[in-house]
Amino acid sequence: MRRRQILTTMGVGATLLSLGSRAQSRHSRVGVLMAVGQTPEYLASVAAFEAVLAQRGWHKGDNLEIDVRWSAGAPDRTPRAIGEILALQPDVIVAQSEAVVKALQVAKPVGPVVFVHVSDPIASGIAKSLSRPEGNITGFTNSTPSLGGKWLQLLKQAAPSVKRAAMLFNPATAATHGALWLKPFMAAGPPLGVETLAAEVHDAREIETALTALGERNDGGFVAIPDAFLAGHSKEIVSIARRHRLPAVYPYRYYAAQGGLLSYGVDNKELYEKAATYVDRLLKGETAADLPIQEPTSFRLVINAHVAKAFGLDVSPLLLGEADEVLD
């Protein structure tokens, strides 16, 4: 009897191993919808995504095809990019930004979706629960509402002279139309002695107008939120800020690398590495409904010391000590 039980157990184990092996031996396909252009940071993020999949046995060009569409977040490109990816019948889709994910919901993909850069999946109607998303969409958020206040605090720490600050965002592309961070941002103003404003922008001309108005006084500054539209205009935003010597806090490191004063937000490379772990599990047979949506647990502070000096800012040793990275 005992021998029969052992043989049965061995048989079940062999079957499971066989199923896992077969899952990875067959040719699978992953579609990736990037809501930004091919910047160095996001190229590195996609490379990190592919590297994690390779570590787990999914090799691009061997047992896995990865199709990437860039700038899918642009309103005029979103439908086309989604259509191209769906036509390839991917087993899993990775989608960046709330706007792209919501457009995917309308298109109703057959397979599961793993999102990144969605700030509030419940308020945006993407998921009903973080712990059990239901449906076929899960993923990794990139922010929390409290950052609205934190960004303003960092701005005031880096540039104590700031007495008038705007939150820059495009309501057409920002998560929850920007409301997620606007309320805590506005509330953080009075205790810091800062007048807070909402700077809604929809195109490059409005960005120029809003930042030029802030720069007319010597006490202005701004916060740029996670927003695919702003990301697509990051170089212009940083350039205008430097022209007017406007202190600003940005959501991602690449803004600081492009010449922004400082950034505070998630590590994009890490976000895509985490997304790869979910793609691996989905390709091996798990369902999106059983994979909880994960919120960020850490944020990186990057300070561009060269820009601070150019702006005439004496950044405190305390703030420099808190930085994860100081760019010279």
N, C-alpha and C positions, 0 to 999 in steps of 0.2 A: 504493500500500500504506500509506504513511504517512498519507494523507488518510483512509483507512478506519479506521485505528487512532485517529486524533483524533476522528472522528465517533463511534466506539464509546465512547471515553472520555467524550465529552460526553453521550452517551445515558445511560450509567450514572450520571453525576453528576446529570443531570436527574431520573432515576428516584429517586435517593436524596433529592434535595431535595423531590420530589413526595411521597414517603412521609412525610418529616418534617413537611411542611406539612399533609398529610392527618391525621397523628396529632394535631396541635394544632387542626385545624379541626373534628374530630368532638367531640361532647359527651362529656366524661369525668366520672367521679364519684370522689371521695375521701371515705372515712369516717374520722373521727377519734374515737378513744376516749380521753377524758381521765379519769385516775384521781383527779382532784381537783375541787374546786368552782371556780366562776367568780371567782377572786381576780384583783386587778389585774395581778399578775405573769404569771399564766397566760393571761389575756385578751390581754395584750401579746404573749405568746409565740405564740399562735394567729394574731394579727394579723401578726406578723413572718413566720410560716409562709406566710400567704396573700400577703404582699407579695413574697416571693422567688419564689413561683410566678407571680405577675403579671409580674415582671421577665423571666421565662422564657417568657412568652407564654400562660400559663394564667390566664384572667380569670374570677373567680367570677361566676356568673350569665350568662356569655357562652358560653365553651366548656368551663366546668368548674363542677360542683356540689360543694360541700363540706358534708358533714353531720357535725355535732359532737354527741357525747353526753358530758355532764359527770358527774363522780363515778361513772364506770363501775367504779372500783376498789372500791367498797363491795360486800362479798360478796353482799348482797341485791339489788344492782342490776346486777351484772356480767352475768348470763345474759340479762336483758332488754335491756340496752344492746347487747350483742353481737348478739342476735337482730334488733333493730331495724336495726342497721347492715348485717348480712348480707342482710336482706330487700330492701335498696336496691340490692344487687348492685354494690358499688363496684369500680372497677378497681384501686384500691390502698387499703389500710387503714393508718392511722398509729395505733399503740397505745402508751399510756403505762403503764409499770410491768410488772414480771415477772408479777404475778398476772393481769393482763389478757391478756398475751401467751400465757401458759400456758392460760388459758381459751379463747382463740382457737384454739390448737393442737387442743384437744379438738373445737371446733366445725368445724374443717377448712375455712377459707375457700378459695374457688377462686382468688382473686387473691393477689398478693404483699402482705407486711406489712412495714412499716418501724417499728421500735420506738424509743422513747426511754425513759430512766429505767430501763433494765435494767442492773444492776450487774455480773452475771457470767453471760452467756448460755450459756457452756459448762457450768459447774457446775449451772445450773438446767435443763439439758437442752433449751434453746431452739435452740442451734446446736452443730455438731460442730467448727467451726473458725472463727476470726476472719477469716482471709484468704479462705477459701472456705466461706461458711456452708452451702452446699447447700440443698436444700428451697426454700421460698418466703418465708423470713424473714431479714431483715437489719436493720441499724440502728446506733444510736449509744448507747454505754454512758455512764453518768453518774458513775462512781466507780472507785476502785481500792482494793484491800485496805489499802494503806499509809495511807489516810486515817484508819483507826482509830487509829493511833498519832499522826498529825499533829494530829487534833482534840484529843487529850489534851495534847499539847505546847503548842498554842495556848491551851488553857484554863489551863494552869499559868503560861504567860507573862503572860496577862491578869490572872490572879488567883493570885499566888504563895502565898496562904494556903490554897489548896485542898489537902487531904490525903486526901480521900475523894471519889471520882468514880464516877458510874454511867453506863453506856451505856443510853439509853432506846430501846426498840424493841418492836414487836409481832411475835412470831415467825410469826404467821399471815399477815402481809402484807409483811414485810421480805424483801429478796432473800436467798436461801439461809437463811431463817429468822433472819437477823442474824449468822450465823456468819462471813460475809465480813469483817466489821470487828471482831468481838468478840475474836478471837485476838490481832491486833496491838494492839488497845486494852488488853487485859489485860497483854500483854507490855511495853507502854510504861510501865506504872505503877511498878514497883520502881525503875528508874533515875531517875524523877522524884520518888520519895518519896511516891507516891500509892497509896492502897489503891483498887483498881478492882473494880467490881461490875457485874453484869448485871441491869438493871431491866426485866423483861418485863412489858408492859402490854397488856391486851386491850380495855379500855374506858375511858371518861372517869373512872370512879371509881378505877380502878387507877392512872391517871396522877396523880390528886390524892394518893392514898395514898403512892406512890413518892416524889414530889417533896416532900411534906410531911415524910416521914421523913428525907430528905436535908437539909432545912432546919432540922431540930431542933438541928443542930450548926452552929458557925460556920465549919467547914472543908469544907463540902460543895460539890459542883458536879456538872454532868452534861453529856453529849454526846447530842444527838439526831441519829439517822442518817437517810439518805434512806429514807422509808417513807410510802406513801400514807396509811396510818392516822394517823401523826403529822402529816402535812400537813393532813389534815382537822381536826385538833385543834390546829393551830399557835397560834391566838389564846389558847386555854385554857392551853396549855403555857407560853407566854410570860407570861401573866397570873399563873399560879401561881409561876413563877420570880421574877417581880418582887415578888410579895407576900412571898416568903421570902428575898428578896435572894440568890438562888442564881445564881452565875455559870454560864453555859452557852455551849457552842459548837453552832451549828446548821448544817445542810447547805446552806441557800439564803438568798439575800439577803432575801426577804420576811419571814423570821423577825426579822432585825435591824430591818427597817422597821416591824414590828409592836411593837417594843420589846424585842427580844432583845439580849443583850450583843454577840455577834459571830457572823458566819457565814463559812464557808469551803467553797466548792463550785463546781460548774459554773455558767456563765451560761445560764439556761434559755432565754432569747430566742435565744441563739446556737445552742443545741441544736436548736431547732425550725427555725431557718434552714437548718441542715445537713440536717435531715430533709427539708425541701422540695426540696433539690437531688437527693436520691435519688428522691423521688416524681416529679419531672420526668423523670428518666432512665428510670424504670419506665414512665411513661405514654408515653414515646417508643419503647418496645420492648425495653429491656434487661431482664435477669432478675435477681431478687434474689440468686441463687446467684453471680452475677458481681460483685456489689457487696460489698466487704469490710466487715465490722463494724468501726467506728471507735471507738477509745477516746479519752477526753478528753486534751488536751495542755496545758490550763491551767485553773487554779482561781482564783476571786476571793475576796479577803479583804475583808469589810465589817465595820467596827467602829462601834457606836453609842456615841459619846462621851458623850451625855447619860445613857445608862443606866449607863455606867462610873462617872460622877460620882455618880449616885444611889446606887450600890452602895458608894461610898467607895473605888473602885479607882483607883490612879494608874498608868494604862497607860503603859508605857515609850515614849519617843520612837522607839526602834528599831522596836517593833511598829507604832506609828502610821505610821511611814515605810514599812513594808512593805504597808500597807493599800492596796487599790485604790480604796476609798471610805471616808470617815469621815462618819457621819451625826451631825448636831448636833441 
